[in-house]
Amino acid sequence: YYNIFSSQKKVNEYSTKLLQKSIDKLNEVKPYLRYLSSGEYPYLNDTVYYYKALSFQKLYKISNDRRFIQFALKSWDDYFSNTNKATSSYFQKATIYNKQMMAIMKTKGNRKI
């Protein structure tokens, strides 16, 4: 669902639904990660947590609704708690996105990223 969102040329109401669906599906998948082989687990675990946090961040960008800042920051915390920096392919990007959300949280205004 996130990939479908990313391929859209224009952001609209459907975009929000895609991101919500992405978050819902990623939440559904999380409990089953423990059944993956040791070779698959690090990458897929990293991917699930990364795209959930990124989906919340994009929801904030689309809606400018400050509630999504809290959800995104919590999701980034979950990402960093459940990801091995040495094996993560998203770690550098995640660090940048997390810093962006923390900076927005500190501002008084409702500016978009």
C-alpha positions in Angstrom: 0.0 0.0 0.0 2.9 2.4 0.7 4.3 1.7 -2.7 1.0 2.5 -4.3 0.9 5.7 -2.4 4.5 6.6 -3.5 3.6 6.0 -7.1 0.7 8.6 -7.1 1.3 11.7 -9.0 -1.1 13.8 -6.9 -1.9 13.6 -3.2 -5.6 13.3 -2.5 -8.1 11.7 -0.1 -7.2 8.3 -1.6 -3.6 8.9 -0.5 -4.6 9.1 3.1 -6.6 5.8 2.8 -3.6 4.1 1.3 -1.3 5.2 4.1 -3.8 4.1 6.8 -4.2 0.8 5.0 -0.4 0.5 5.0 -0.2 1.0 8.7 -3.0 -1.4 9.4 -1.4 -4.2 7.3 2.0 -3.6 8.8 0.5 -3.9 12.3 -1.2 -7.2 11.2 2.2 -8.6 10.0 4.2 -7.7 13.1 3.2 -10.6 15.3 4.2 -13.1 12.6 7.7 -11.8 12.2 8.9 -14.2 14.9 8.2 -17.1 12.6 10.6 -16.0 10.0 14.0 -17.7 9.5 17.0 -16.0 11.0 18.1 -15.0 7.5 14.8 -13.3 6.6 14.0 -11.8 10.0 16.4 -8.8 10.1 15.5 -7.4 6.7 11.7 -7.9 7.0 11.6 -6.7 10.6 13.5 -3.6 9.6 11.1 -3.0 6.7 7.9 -3.4 8.7 9.0 -0.9 11.4 10.5 1.5 8.9 7.4 1.7 6.6 5.0 2.0 9.5 6.9 5.1 10.9 7.3 6.5 7.4 3.6 6.1 6.7 2.7 8.1 9.9 5.2 10.8 8.8 3.7 11.0 5.4 0.2 11.2 6.9 1.4 14.3 8.8 2.8 15.8 5.7 -0.5 15.3 3.8 -2.9 16.4 6.6 -0.7 18.7 8.7 -2.5 17.1 11.7 -0.2 17.3 14.7 -1.5 14.0 16.1 0.5 12.2 13.5 3.7 13.7 14.8 3.3 11.8 18.0 2.4 8.6 16.1 5.4 9.0 13.9 7.8 9.7 16.8 6.5 6.6 18.7 6.9 4.5 15.5 10.5 5.8 15.0 11.2 4.9 18.6 9.8 1.4 17.9 11.9 1.2 14.8 15.2 2.0 16.6 14.3 -0.3 19.4 13.7 -3.3 17.1 16.3 -2.7 14.5 20.0 -3.7 14.4 21.9 -0.7 13.1 24.5 -3.0 11.6 22.1 -4.9 9.4 19.5 -2.2 8.6 19.3 -0.9 5.1 17.1 2.0 6.2 18.9 3.2 9.4 20.5 6.4 7.9 17.2 7.5 6.3 15.3 6.7 9.4 17.6 8.8 11.5 17.0 11.8 9.2 13.2 11.3 9.2 13.2 11.0 13.0 15.2 14.2 13.4 12.8 16.0 11.1 9.8 14.9 13.2 11.6 15.9 16.4 12.3 19.3 15.0 8.7 19.7 13.9 7.5 18.6 17.4 9.6 21.4 19.0 8.2 24.1 16.8 5.1 26.0 17.8 3.6 26.1 14.3 2.1 23.5 12.2 4.6 23.5 9.3 4.9 20.7 6.8 8.0 18.8 6.0 
